[in-house]
Amino acid sequence: MGWDERVPELLAHLGDLGLVGLVKIDGEREHKPWTVVISGQCLNGAAIRCDGNTLDYCLRHAVAALRERLPDELDLD
């Protein structure tokens, strides 16, 4: 299964973990208009934020950061 096909499953799993996510597109910004922010109790008050030129870039980097912080919970392979 490719990345694009796994995104809905991954997002549902993040919700099951009690995480909260925000995806924002700011068309007024010329550079890095996309923002993804993920927070939740399992991150101990921290938040993961990524700004980028594409949603794909932001999601991939946010998930990579989550995998570093929550390796057991995000072992979906």
Number of C-alpha atoms within 10 A of each C-alpha: 6 6 10 8 9 11 14 11 10 15 16 11 15 19 12 10 14 13 17 15 17 10 13 13 16 11 10 7 9 8 11 16 16 21 21 21 17 20 18 17 12 12 15 8 8 11 16 16 17 19 20 17 14 13 19 14 15 21 23 15 18 20 18 14 15 19 14 10 13 14 12 9 12 17 8 10 4
